[in-house]
């Protein structure tokens, strides 16, 4: 299933994430933000278990912000996995 998430406190504006029935991230895309870095992050998380990605990315900060695009991706994944439960 494909989900949309609208991050807050960061430069990116929208995250689209496709999760398989087994909790594996099939596809991820981020609109806005640092395009090259976010493309790289999306490719790195594809094929991984959402729970593992949450643990890896949660709490990463960008500069003086209390969050970052990777942290927002972990929040998106938390929302998705809680909806599926």
PyMOL Python script that loads the backbone (N, CA, C, O; Angstrom):
from pymol import cmd

cmd.read_pdbstr("""\
ATOM      1  N   UNK A   1       0.836  -1.165   0.000  1.00  0.00           N
ATOM      2  CA  UNK A   1       0.000   0.000   0.000  1.00  0.00           C
ATOM      3  C   UNK A   1       0.890   1.239   0.000  1.00  0.00           C
ATOM      4  O   UNK A   1       1.978   1.228   0.576  1.00  0.00           O
ATOM      5  N   UNK A   2       0.429   2.299  -0.641  1.00  0.00           N
ATOM      6  CA  UNK A   2       1.181   3.541  -0.719  1.00  0.00           C
ATOM      7  C   UNK A   2       0.586   4.575   0.231  1.00  0.00           C
ATOM      8  O   UNK A   2      -0.631   4.746   0.305  1.00  0.00           O
ATOM      9  N   UNK A   3       1.464   5.255   0.951  1.00  0.00           N
ATOM     10  CA  UNK A   3       1.060   6.255   1.944  1.00  0.00           C
ATOM     11  C   UNK A   3       1.733   7.584   1.635  1.00  0.00           C
ATOM     12  O   UNK A   3       2.825   7.618   1.067  1.00  0.00           O
ATOM     13  N   UNK A   4       1.073   8.685   2.012  1.00  0.00           N
ATOM     14  CA  UNK A   4       1.653  10.012   1.897  1.00  0.00           C
ATOM     15  C   UNK A   4       1.817  10.593   3.290  1.00  0.00           C
ATOM     16  O   UNK A   4       0.975  10.390   4.165  1.00  0.00           O
ATOM     17  N   UNK A   5       2.916  11.321   3.487  1.00  0.00           N
ATOM     18  CA  UNK A   5       3.193  11.960   4.764  1.00  0.00           C
ATOM     19  C   UNK A   5       3.694  13.358   4.460  1.00  0.00           C
ATOM     20  O   UNK A   5       4.486  13.553   3.538  1.00  0.00           O
ATOM     21  N   UNK A   6       3.232  14.333   5.236  1.00  0.00           N
ATOM     22  CA  UNK A   6       3.633  15.718   5.055  1.00  0.00           C
ATOM     23  C   UNK A   6       4.483  16.142   6.250  1.00  0.00           C
ATOM     24  O   UNK A   6       3.951  16.456   7.315  1.00  0.00           O
ATOM     25  N   UNK A   7       5.812  16.150   6.071  1.00  0.00           N
ATOM     26  CA  UNK A   7       6.728  16.430   7.171  1.00  0.00           C
ATOM     27  C   UNK A   7       6.608  17.868   7.686  1.00  0.00           C
ATOM     28  O   UNK A   7       6.159  18.763   6.970  1.00  0.00           O
ATOM     29  N   UNK A   8       7.015  18.066   8.929  1.00  0.00           N
ATOM     30  CA  UNK A   8       7.023  19.399   9.534  1.00  0.00           C
ATOM     31  C   UNK A   8       8.409  19.715  10.073  1.00  0.00           C
ATOM     32  O   UNK A   8       9.137  18.824  10.512  1.00  0.00           O
ATOM     33  N   UNK A   9       8.762  20.989  10.036  1.00  0.00           N
ATOM     34  CA  UNK A   9      10.024  21.441  10.606  1.00  0.00           C
ATOM     35  C   UNK A   9      11.240  21.190   9.745  1.00  0.00           C
ATOM     36  O   UNK A   9      12.370  21.355  10.206  1.00  0.00           O
ATOM     37  N   UNK A  10      11.027  20.788   8.484  1.00  0.00           N
ATOM     38  CA  UNK A  10      12.143  20.501   7.571  1.00  0.00           C
ATOM     39  C   UNK A  10      11.850  21.108   6.196  1.00  0.00           C
ATOM     40  O   UNK A  10      10.759  21.627   5.961  1.00  0.00           O
ATOM     41  N   UNK A  11      12.807  21.039   5.311  1.00  0.00           N
ATOM     42  CA  UNK A  11      12.656  21.600   3.971  1.00  0.00           C
ATOM     43  C   UNK A  11      11.780  20.739   3.058  1.00  0.00           C
ATOM     44  O   UNK A  11      11.106  21.265   2.173  1.00  0.00           O
ATOM     45  N   UNK A  12      11.786  19.440   3.264  1.00  0.00           N
ATOM     46  CA  UNK A  12      10.973  18.576   2.400  1.00  0.00           C
ATOM     47  C   UNK A  12       9.493  18.834   2.671  1.00  0.00           C
ATOM     48  O   UNK A  12       9.105  19.198   3.781  1.00  0.00           O
ATOM     49  N   UNK A  13       8.672  18.637   1.629  1.00  0.00           N
ATOM     50  CA  UNK A  13       7.252  18.964   1.710  1.00  0.00           C
ATOM     51  C   UNK A  13       6.340  17.746   1.719  1.00  0.00           C
ATOM     52  O   UNK A  13       5.233  17.800   2.255  1.00  0.00           O
ATOM     53  N   UNK A  14       6.802  16.644   1.125  1.00  0.00           N
ATOM     54  CA  UNK A  14       5.932  15.477   1.017  1.00  0.00           C
ATOM     55  C   UNK A  14       6.780  14.215   0.885  1.00  0.00           C
ATOM     56  O   UNK A  14       7.809  14.204   0.209  1.00  0.00           O
ATOM     57  N   UNK A  15       6.322  13.149   1.551  1.00  0.00           N
ATOM     58  CA  UNK A  15       6.972  11.847   1.450  1.00  0.00           C
ATOM     59  C   UNK A  15       5.931  10.843   0.990  1.00  0.00           C
ATOM     60  O   UNK A  15       4.832  10.777   1.540  1.00  0.00           O
ATOM     61  N   UNK A  16       6.281  10.068  -0.016  1.00  0.00           N
ATOM     62  CA  UNK A  16       5.417   8.997  -0.501  1.00  0.00           C
ATOM     63  C   UNK A  16       6.153   7.688  -0.265  1.00  0.00           C
ATOM     64  O   UNK A  16       7.282   7.501  -0.718  1.00  0.00           O
ATOM     65  N   UNK A  17       5.490   6.782   0.457  1.00  0.00           N
ATOM     66  CA  UNK A  17       6.139   5.544   0.863  1.00  0.00           C
ATOM     67  C   UNK A  17       5.226   4.368   0.560  1.00  0.00           C
ATOM     68  O   UNK A  17       4.048   4.372   0.917  1.00  0.00           O
ATOM     69  N   UNK A  18       5.783   3.363  -0.103  1.00  0.00           N
ATOM     70  CA  UNK A  18       5.038   2.132  -0.378  1.00  0.00           C
ATOM     71  C   UNK A  18       5.605   1.030   0.511  1.00  0.00           C
ATOM     72  O   UNK A  18       6.805   0.754   0.498  1.00  0.00           O
ATOM     73  N   UNK A  19       4.715   0.407   1.283  1.00  0.00           N
ATOM     74  CA  UNK A  19       5.100  -0.644   2.224  1.00  0.00           C
ATOM     75  C   UNK A  19       4.421  -1.951   1.822  1.00  0.00           C
ATOM     76  O   UNK A  19       3.226  -1.971   1.526  1.00  0.00           O
ATOM     77  N   UNK A  20       5.183  -3.034   1.813  1.00  0.00           N
ATOM     78  CA  UNK A  20       4.624  -4.349   1.525  1.00  0.00           C
ATOM     79  C   UNK A  20       3.905  -4.917   2.736  1.00  0.00           C
ATOM     80  O   UNK A  20       4.025  -4.393   3.844  1.00  0.00           O
ATOM     81  N   UNK A  21       3.173  -5.970   2.523  1.00  0.00           N
ATOM     82  CA  UNK A  21       2.420  -6.629   3.612  1.00  0.00           C
ATOM     83  C   UNK A  21       3.336  -7.108   4.734  1.00  0.00           C
ATOM     84  O   UNK A  21       2.922  -7.186   5.890  1.00  0.00           O
ATOM     85  N   UNK A  22       4.579  -7.428   4.387  1.00  0.00           N
ATOM     86  CA  UNK A  22       5.528  -7.933   5.387  1.00  0.00           C
ATOM     87  C   UNK A  22       6.284  -6.826   6.123  1.00  0.00           C
ATOM     88  O   UNK A  22       7.170  -7.112   6.929  1.00  0.00           O
ATOM     89  N   UNK A  23       5.934  -5.542   5.848  1.00  0.00           N
ATOM     90  CA  UNK A  23       6.591  -4.423   6.509  1.00  0.00           C
ATOM     91  C   UNK A  23       7.836  -3.924   5.810  1.00  0.00           C
ATOM     92  O   UNK A  23       8.543  -3.064   6.336  1.00  0.00           O
ATOM     93  N   UNK A  24       8.113  -4.451   4.633  1.00  0.00           N
ATOM     94  CA  UNK A  24       9.280  -4.022   3.862  1.00  0.00           C
ATOM     95  C   UNK A  24       8.941  -2.766   3.063  1.00  0.00           C
ATOM     96  O   UNK A  24       7.858  -2.657   2.488  1.00  0.00           O
ATOM     97  N   UNK A  25       9.870  -1.828   3.036  1.00  0.00           N
ATOM     98  CA  UNK A  25       9.696  -0.604   2.249  1.00  0.00           C
ATOM     99  C   UNK A  25       9.983  -0.952   0.797  1.00  0.00           C
ATOM    100  O   UNK A  25      11.108  -1.303   0.440  1.00  0.00           O
ATOM    101  N   UNK A  26       8.957  -0.850  -0.035  1.00  0.00           N
ATOM    102  CA  UNK A  26       9.111  -1.177  -1.453  1.00  0.00           C
ATOM    103  C   UNK A  26       9.602   0.019  -2.258  1.00  0.00           C
ATOM    104  O   UNK A  26      10.373  -0.137  -3.205  1.00  0.00           O
ATOM    105  N   UNK A  27       9.152   1.224  -1.875  1.00  0.00           N
ATOM    106  CA  UNK A  27       9.547   2.435  -2.597  1.00  0.00           C
ATOM    107  C   UNK A  27       9.375   3.628  -1.666  1.00  0.00           C
ATOM    108  O   UNK A  27       8.445   3.665  -0.860  1.00  0.00           O
ATOM    109  N   UNK A  28      10.265   4.592  -1.777  1.00  0.00           N
ATOM    110  CA  UNK A  28      10.167   5.833  -1.009  1.00  0.00           C
ATOM    111  C   UNK A  28      10.580   6.987  -1.909  1.00  0.00           C
ATOM    112  O   UNK A  28      11.507   6.869  -2.710  1.00  0.00           O
ATOM    113  N   UNK A  29       9.873   8.108  -1.762  1.00  0.00           N
ATOM    114  CA  UNK A  29      10.184   9.311  -2.535  1.00  0.00           C
ATOM    115  C   UNK A  29       9.915  10.517  -1.652  1.00  0.00           C
ATOM    116  O   UNK A  29       8.928  10.559  -0.917  1.00  0.00           O
ATOM    117  N   UNK A  30      10.821  11.512  -1.736  1.00  0.00           N
ATOM    118  CA  UNK A  30      10.667  12.736  -0.961  1.00  0.00           C
ATOM    119  C   UNK A  30      10.678  13.920  -1.926  1.00  0.00           C
ATOM    120  O   UNK A  30      11.545  14.027  -2.793  1.00  0.00           O
ATOM    121  N   UNK A  31       9.696  14.803  -1.758  1.00  0.00           N
ATOM    122  CA  UNK A  31       9.601  16.016  -2.571  1.00  0.00           C
ATOM    123  C   UNK A  31      10.099  17.190  -1.743  1.00  0.00           C
ATOM    124  O   UNK A  31       9.671  17.375  -0.604  1.00  0.00           O
ATOM    125  N   UNK A  32      10.993  17.975  -2.305  1.00  0.00           N
ATOM    126  CA  UNK A  32      11.579  19.107  -1.598  1.00  0.00           C
ATOM    127  C   UNK A  32      12.808  18.651  -0.826  1.00  0.00           C
ATOM    128  O   UNK A  32      13.144  17.467  -0.813  1.00  0.00           O
ATOM    129  N   UNK A  33      13.465  19.593  -0.191  1.00  0.00           N
ATOM    130  CA  UNK A  33      14.659  19.260   0.585  1.00  0.00           C
ATOM    131  C   UNK A  33      15.888  19.094  -0.296  1.00  0.00           C
ATOM    132  O   UNK A  33      15.894  19.521  -1.450  1.00  0.00           O
ATOM    133  N   UNK A  34      16.907  18.487   0.238  1.00  0.00           N
ATOM    134  CA  UNK A  34      18.177  18.269  -0.458  1.00  0.00           C
ATOM    135  C   UNK A  34      18.025  17.060  -1.378  1.00  0.00           C
ATOM    136  O   UNK A  34      18.179  15.916  -0.949  1.00  0.00           O
ATOM    137  N   UNK A  35      17.727  17.323  -2.619  1.00  0.00           N
ATOM    138  CA  UNK A  35      17.305  16.289  -3.557  1.00  0.00           C
ATOM    139  C   UNK A  35      18.267  15.099  -3.646  1.00  0.00           C
ATOM    140  O   UNK A  35      17.837  13.950  -3.541  1.00  0.00           O
ATOM    141  N   UNK A  36      19.531  15.358  -3.833  1.00  0.00           N
ATOM    142  CA  UNK A  36      20.495  14.259  -3.973  1.00  0.00           C
ATOM    143  C   UNK A  36      20.584  13.405  -2.716  1.00  0.00           C
ATOM    144  O   UNK A  36      20.566  12.177  -2.786  1.00  0.00           O
ATOM    145  N   UNK A  37      20.678  14.064  -1.568  1.00  0.00           N
ATOM    146  CA  UNK A  37      20.756  13.319  -0.304  1.00  0.00           C
ATOM    147  C   UNK A  37      19.506  12.494  -0.074  1.00  0.00           C
ATOM    148  O   UNK A  37      19.593  11.337   0.338  1.00  0.00           O
ATOM    149  N   UNK A  38      18.346  13.071  -0.334  1.00  0.00           N
ATOM    150  CA  UNK A  38      17.095  12.361  -0.087  1.00  0.00           C
ATOM    151  C   UNK A  38      16.883  11.221  -1.073  1.00  0.00           C
ATOM    152  O   UNK A  38      16.294  10.200  -0.716  1.00  0.00           O
ATOM    153  N   UNK A  39      17.353  11.377  -2.308  1.00  0.00           N
ATOM    154  CA  UNK A  39      17.297  10.257  -3.252  1.00  0.00           C
ATOM    155  C   UNK A  39      18.141   9.108  -2.719  1.00  0.00           C
ATOM    156  O   UNK A  39      17.733   7.948  -2.778  1.00  0.00           O
ATOM    157  N   UNK A  40      19.317   9.435  -2.199  1.00  0.00           N
ATOM    158  CA  UNK A  40      20.202   8.414  -1.646  1.00  0.00           C
ATOM    159  C   UNK A  40      19.574   7.710  -0.459  1.00  0.00           C
ATOM    160  O   UNK A  40      19.631   6.484  -0.363  1.00  0.00           O
ATOM    161  N   UNK A  41      18.973   8.475   0.449  1.00  0.00           N
ATOM    162  CA  UNK A  41      18.320   7.873   1.616  1.00  0.00           C
ATOM    163  C   UNK A  41      17.196   6.954   1.167  1.00  0.00           C
ATOM    164  O   UNK A  41      17.055   5.845   1.683  1.00  0.00           O
ATOM    165  N   UNK A  42      16.393   7.411   0.207  1.00  0.00           N
ATOM    166  CA  UNK A  42      15.281   6.584  -0.275  1.00  0.00           C
ATOM    167  C   UNK A  42      15.780   5.268  -0.869  1.00  0.00           C
ATOM    168  O   UNK A  42      15.196   4.214  -0.618  1.00  0.00           O
ATOM    169  N   UNK A  43      16.830   5.323  -1.633  1.00  0.00           N
ATOM    170  CA  UNK A  43      17.373   4.083  -2.208  1.00  0.00           C
ATOM    171  C   UNK A  43      17.927   3.155  -1.135  1.00  0.00           C
ATOM    172  O   UNK A  43      17.826   1.933  -1.246  1.00  0.00           O
ATOM    173  N   UNK A  44      18.509   3.740  -0.102  1.00  0.00           N
ATOM    174  CA  UNK A  44      19.078   2.927   0.980  1.00  0.00           C
ATOM    175  C   UNK A  44      17.998   2.242   1.816  1.00  0.00           C
ATOM    176  O   UNK A  44      18.221   1.143   2.323  1.00  0.00           O
ATOM    177  N   UNK A  45      16.839   2.871   1.968  1.00  0.00           N
ATOM    178  CA  UNK A  45      15.792   2.263   2.809  1.00  0.00           C
ATOM    179  C   UNK A  45      14.944   1.262   2.039  1.00  0.00           C
ATOM    180  O   UNK A  45      14.331   0.384   2.645  1.00  0.00           O
ATOM    181  N   UNK A  46      14.895   1.377   0.718  1.00  0.00           N
ATOM    182  CA  UNK A  46      14.090   0.443  -0.071  1.00  0.00           C
ATOM    183  C   UNK A  46      14.616  -0.980   0.106  1.00  0.00           C
ATOM    184  O   UNK A  46      15.818  -1.231   0.012  1.00  0.00           O
ATOM    185  N   UNK A  47      13.694  -1.900   0.363  1.00  0.00           N
ATOM    186  CA  UNK A  47      14.063  -3.297   0.591  1.00  0.00           C
ATOM    187  C   UNK A  47      14.320  -3.626   2.050  1.00  0.00           C
ATOM    188  O   UNK A  47      14.499  -4.792   2.400  1.00  0.00           O
ATOM    189  N   UNK A  48      14.340  -2.608   2.906  1.00  0.00           N
ATOM    190  CA  UNK A  48      14.577  -2.825   4.344  1.00  0.00           C
ATOM    191  C   UNK A  48      13.262  -2.869   5.101  1.00  0.00           C
ATOM    192  O   UNK A  48      12.247  -2.342   4.645  1.00  0.00           O
ATOM    193  N   UNK A  49      13.297  -3.493   6.242  1.00  0.00           N
ATOM    194  CA  UNK A  49      12.154  -3.565   7.140  1.00  0.00           C
ATOM    195  C   UNK A  49      11.913  -2.186   7.759  1.00  0.00           C
ATOM    196  O   UNK A  49      12.854  -1.539   8.219  1.00  0.00           O
ATOM    197  N   UNK A  50      10.654  -1.736   7.772  1.00  0.00           N
ATOM    198  CA  UNK A  50      10.311  -0.412   8.292  1.00  0.00           C
ATOM    199  C   UNK A  50      10.774  -0.229   9.731  1.00  0.00           C
ATOM    200  O   UNK A  50      11.278   0.839  10.078  1.00  0.00           O
ATOM    201  N   UNK A  51      10.616  -1.243  10.575  1.00  0.00           N
ATOM    202  CA  UNK A  51      11.017  -1.138  11.984  1.00  0.00           C
ATOM    203  C   UNK A  51      12.517  -0.882  12.115  1.00  0.00           C
ATOM    204  O   UNK A  51      12.948  -0.113  12.974  1.00  0.00           O
ATOM    205  N   UNK A  52      13.295  -1.519  11.276  1.00  0.00           N
ATOM    206  CA  UNK A  52      14.743  -1.333  11.293  1.00  0.00           C
ATOM    207  C   UNK A  52      15.115   0.092  10.856  1.00  0.00           C
ATOM    208  O   UNK A  52      16.007   0.711  11.435  1.00  0.00           O
ATOM    209  N   UNK A  53      14.434   0.596   9.845  1.00  0.00           N
ATOM    210  CA  UNK A  53      14.700   1.948   9.349  1.00  0.00           C
ATOM    211  C   UNK A  53      14.316   2.975  10.411  1.00  0.00           C
ATOM    212  O   UNK A  53      15.027   3.962  10.602  1.00  0.00           O
ATOM    213  N   UNK A  54      13.204   2.754  11.098  1.00  0.00           N
ATOM    214  CA  UNK A  54      12.796   3.667  12.172  1.00  0.00           C
ATOM    215  C   UNK A  54      13.910   3.771  13.208  1.00  0.00           C
ATOM    216  O   UNK A  54      14.288   4.874  13.602  1.00  0.00           O
ATOM    217  N   UNK A  55      14.440   2.631  13.653  1.00  0.00           N
ATOM    218  CA  UNK A  55      15.508   2.624  14.654  1.00  0.00           C
ATOM    219  C   UNK A  55      16.753   3.352  14.167  1.00  0.00           C
ATOM    220  O   UNK A  55      17.433   4.024  14.944  1.00  0.00           O
ATOM    221  N   UNK A  56      17.046   3.217  12.887  1.00  0.00           N
ATOM    222  CA  UNK A  56      18.249   3.827  12.321  1.00  0.00           C
ATOM    223  C   UNK A  56      18.119   5.344  12.185  1.00  0.00           C
ATOM    224  O   UNK A  56      19.074   6.069  12.467  1.00  0.00           O
ATOM    225  N   UNK A  57      16.962   5.832  11.761  1.00  0.00           N
ATOM    226  CA  UNK A  57      16.807   7.248  11.419  1.00  0.00           C
ATOM    227  C   UNK A  57      16.224   8.120  12.526  1.00  0.00           C
ATOM    228  O   UNK A  57      16.403   9.338  12.517  1.00  0.00           O
ATOM    229  N   UNK A  58      15.537   7.511  13.468  1.00  0.00           N
ATOM    230  CA  UNK A  58      14.860   8.270  14.520  1.00  0.00           C
ATOM    231  C   UNK A  58      15.843   9.117  15.327  1.00  0.00           C
ATOM    232  O   UNK A  58      16.887   8.634  15.766  1.00  0.00           O
ATOM    233  N   UNK A  59      15.488  10.392  15.513  1.00  0.00           N
ATOM    234  CA  UNK A  59      16.280  11.284  16.359  1.00  0.00           C
ATOM    235  C   UNK A  59      17.386  12.045  15.658  1.00  0.00           C
ATOM    236  O   UNK A  59      18.051  12.862  16.295  1.00  0.00           O
ATOM    237  N   UNK A  60      17.613  11.812  14.370  1.00  0.00           N
ATOM    238  CA  UNK A  60      18.642  12.564  13.639  1.00  0.00           C
ATOM    239  C   UNK A  60      18.167  14.009  13.506  1.00  0.00           C
ATOM    240  O   UNK A  60      17.013  14.262  13.160  1.00  0.00           O
ATOM    241  N   UNK A  61      19.061  14.946  13.782  1.00  0.00           N
ATOM    242  CA  UNK A  61      18.715  16.365  13.707  1.00  0.00           C
ATOM    243  C   UNK A  61      19.473  17.036  12.571  1.00  0.00           C
ATOM    244  O   UNK A  61      20.554  16.589  12.187  1.00  0.00           O
ATOM    245  N   UNK A  62      18.904  18.108  12.036  1.00  0.00           N
ATOM    246  CA  UNK A  62      19.519  18.897  10.962  1.00  0.00           C
ATOM    247  C   UNK A  62      19.813  20.288  11.521  1.00  0.00           C
ATOM    248  O   UNK A  62      18.894  21.065  11.781  1.00  0.00           O
ATOM    249  N   UNK A  63      21.077  20.594  11.701  1.00  0.00           N
ATOM    250  CA  UNK A  63      21.450  21.903  12.239  1.00  0.00           C
ATOM    251  C   UNK A  63      20.802  22.153  13.585  1.00  0.00           C
ATOM    252  O   UNK A  63      20.846  21.298  14.470  1.00  0.00           O
ATOM    253  N   UNK A  64      20.200  23.327  13.743  1.00  0.00           N
ATOM    254  CA  UNK A  64      19.542  23.709  14.999  1.00  0.00           C
ATOM    255  C   UNK A  64      18.103  23.230  15.083  1.00  0.00           C
ATOM    256  O   UNK A  64      17.423  23.467  16.082  1.00  0.00           O
ATOM    257  N   UNK A  65      17.634  22.556  14.036  1.00  0.00           N
ATOM    258  CA  UNK A  65      16.258  22.063  14.038  1.00  0.00           C
ATOM    259  C   UNK A  65      16.156  20.887  15.000  1.00  0.00           C
ATOM    260  O   UNK A  65      17.139  20.188  15.243  1.00  0.00           O
ATOM    261  N   UNK A  66      14.988  20.679  15.533  1.00  0.00           N
ATOM    262  CA  UNK A  66      14.780  19.544  16.430  1.00  0.00           C
ATOM    263  C   UNK A  66      14.501  18.256  15.690  1.00  0.00           C
ATOM    264  O   UNK A  66      14.215  17.230  16.308  1.00  0.00           O
ATOM    265  N   UNK A  67      14.580  18.299  14.368  1.00  0.00           N
ATOM    266  CA  UNK A  67      14.265  17.152  13.524  1.00  0.00           C
ATOM    267  C   UNK A  67      15.093  17.237  12.253  1.00  0.00           C
ATOM    268  O   UNK A  67      15.926  18.132  12.106  1.00  0.00           O
ATOM    269  N   UNK A  68      14.866  16.314  11.342  1.00  0.00           N
ATOM    270  CA  UNK A  68      15.541  16.301  10.040  1.00  0.00           C
ATOM    271  C   UNK A  68      14.659  15.515   9.081  1.00  0.00           C
ATOM    272  O   UNK A  68      13.668  14.916   9.497  1.00  0.00           O
ATOM    273  N   UNK A  69      15.010  15.513   7.813  1.00  0.00           N
ATOM    274  CA  UNK A  69      14.241  14.710   6.852  1.00  0.00           C
ATOM    275  C   UNK A  69      14.311  13.215   7.202  1.00  0.00           C
ATOM    276  O   UNK A  69      13.283  12.541   7.138  1.00  0.00           O
ATOM    277  N   UNK A  70      15.488  12.668   7.571  1.00  0.00           N
ATOM    278  CA  UNK A  70      15.507  11.267   7.982  1.00  0.00           C
ATOM    279  C   UNK A  70      14.640  11.009   9.222  1.00  0.00           C
ATOM    280  O   UNK A  70      13.956   9.987   9.292  1.00  0.00           O
ATOM    281  N   UNK A  71      14.663  11.920  10.191  1.00  0.00           N
ATOM    282  CA  UNK A  71      13.825  11.775  11.379  1.00  0.00           C
ATOM    283  C   UNK A  71      12.344  11.829  10.999  1.00  0.00           C
ATOM    284  O   UNK A  71      11.537  11.072  11.537  1.00  0.00           O
ATOM    285  N   UNK A  72      11.991  12.713  10.081  1.00  0.00           N
ATOM    286  CA  UNK A  72      10.606  12.801   9.625  1.00  0.00           C
ATOM    287  C   UNK A  72      10.200  11.527   8.880  1.00  0.00           C
ATOM    288  O   UNK A  72       9.050  11.096   8.969  1.00  0.00           O
ATOM    289  N   UNK A  73      11.133  10.928   8.152  1.00  0.00           N
ATOM    290  CA  UNK A  73      10.843   9.653   7.494  1.00  0.00           C
ATOM    291  C   UNK A  73      10.556   8.580   8.543  1.00  0.00           C
ATOM    292  O   UNK A  73       9.667   7.750   8.351  1.00  0.00           O
ATOM    293  N   UNK A  74      11.300   8.591   9.648  1.00  0.00           N
ATOM    294  CA  UNK A  74      11.028   7.616  10.718  1.00  0.00           C
ATOM    295  C   UNK A  74       9.647   7.863  11.313  1.00  0.00           C
ATOM    296  O   UNK A  74       8.945   6.907  11.645  1.00  0.00           O
ATOM    297  N   UNK A  75       9.243   9.121  11.454  1.00  0.00           N
ATOM    298  CA  UNK A  75       7.909   9.440  11.974  1.00  0.00           C
ATOM    299  C   UNK A  75       6.833   8.964  11.002  1.00  0.00           C
ATOM    300  O   UNK A  75       5.802   8.436  11.419  1.00  0.00           O
ATOM    301  N   UNK A  76       7.078   9.154   9.708  1.00  0.00           N
ATOM    302  CA  UNK A  76       6.128   8.677   8.697  1.00  0.00           C
ATOM    303  C   UNK A  76       5.964   7.167   8.800  1.00  0.00           C
ATOM    304  O   UNK A  76       4.845   6.656   8.767  1.00  0.00           O
ATOM    305  N   UNK A  77       7.068   6.461   8.926  1.00  0.00           N
ATOM    306  CA  UNK A  77       7.027   5.004   9.023  1.00  0.00           C
ATOM    307  C   UNK A  77       6.316   4.549  10.297  1.00  0.00           C
ATOM    308  O   UNK A  77       5.592   3.553  10.284  1.00  0.00           O
ATOM    309  N   UNK A  78       6.520   5.276  11.394  1.00  0.00           N
ATOM    310  CA  UNK A  78       5.804   4.954  12.635  1.00  0.00           C
ATOM    311  C   UNK A  78       4.296   5.095  12.430  1.00  0.00           C
ATOM    312  O   UNK A  78       3.520   4.237  12.852  1.00  0.00           O
ATOM    313  N   UNK A  79       3.889   6.192  11.773  1.00  0.00           N
ATOM    314  CA  UNK A  79       2.463   6.400  11.505  1.00  0.00           C
ATOM    315  C   UNK A  79       1.914   5.275  10.637  1.00  0.00           C
ATOM    316  O   UNK A  79       0.833   4.751  10.905  1.00  0.00           O
ATOM    317  N   UNK A  80       2.642   4.912   9.619  1.00  0.00           N
ATOM    318  CA  UNK A  80       2.187   3.859   8.704  1.00  0.00           C
ATOM    319  C   UNK A  80       2.061   2.531   9.431  1.00  0.00           C
ATOM    320  O   UNK A  80       1.044   1.848   9.310  1.00  0.00           O
ATOM    321  N   UNK A  81       3.079   2.163  10.180  1.00  0.00           N
ATOM    322  CA  UNK A  81       3.055   0.857  10.846  1.00  0.00           C
ATOM    323  C   UNK A  81       1.979   0.811  11.938  1.00  0.00           C
ATOM    324  O   UNK A  81       1.420  -0.252  12.206  1.00  0.00           O
ATOM    325  N   UNK A  82       1.686   1.949  12.566  1.00  0.00           N
ATOM    326  CA  UNK A  82       0.623   1.952  13.578  1.00  0.00           C
ATOM    327  C   UNK A  82      -0.757   1.833  12.919  1.00  0.00           C
ATOM    328  O   UNK A  82      -1.676   1.274  13.517  1.00  0.00           O
ATOM    329  N   UNK A  83      -0.911   2.350  11.699  1.00  0.00           N
ATOM    330  CA  UNK A  83      -2.170   2.226  10.952  1.00  0.00           C
ATOM    331  C   UNK A  83      -2.402   0.791  10.520  1.00  0.00           C
ATOM    332  O   UNK A  83      -3.540   0.323  10.470  1.00  0.00           O
ATOM    333  N   UNK A  84      -1.304   0.086  10.203  1.00  0.00           N
ATOM    334  CA  UNK A  84      -1.411  -1.287   9.714  1.00  0.00           C
ATOM    335  C   UNK A  84      -1.704  -2.272  10.833  1.00  0.00           C
ATOM    336  O   UNK A  84      -2.191  -3.375  10.585  1.00  0.00           O
ATOM    337  N   UNK A  85      -1.408  -1.877  12.063  1.00  0.00           N
ATOM    338  CA  UNK A  85      -1.566  -2.801  13.207  1.00  0.00           C
ATOM    339  C   UNK A  85      -3.024  -3.059  13.541  1.00  0.00           C
ATOM    340  O   UNK A  85      -3.321  -3.809  14.471  1.00  0.00           O
TER     341      UNK A  85
END
""", "prot")
cmd.dss("prot")
cmd.show_as("cartoon", "prot")
cmd.util.cbc("prot")
cmd.orient("prot")
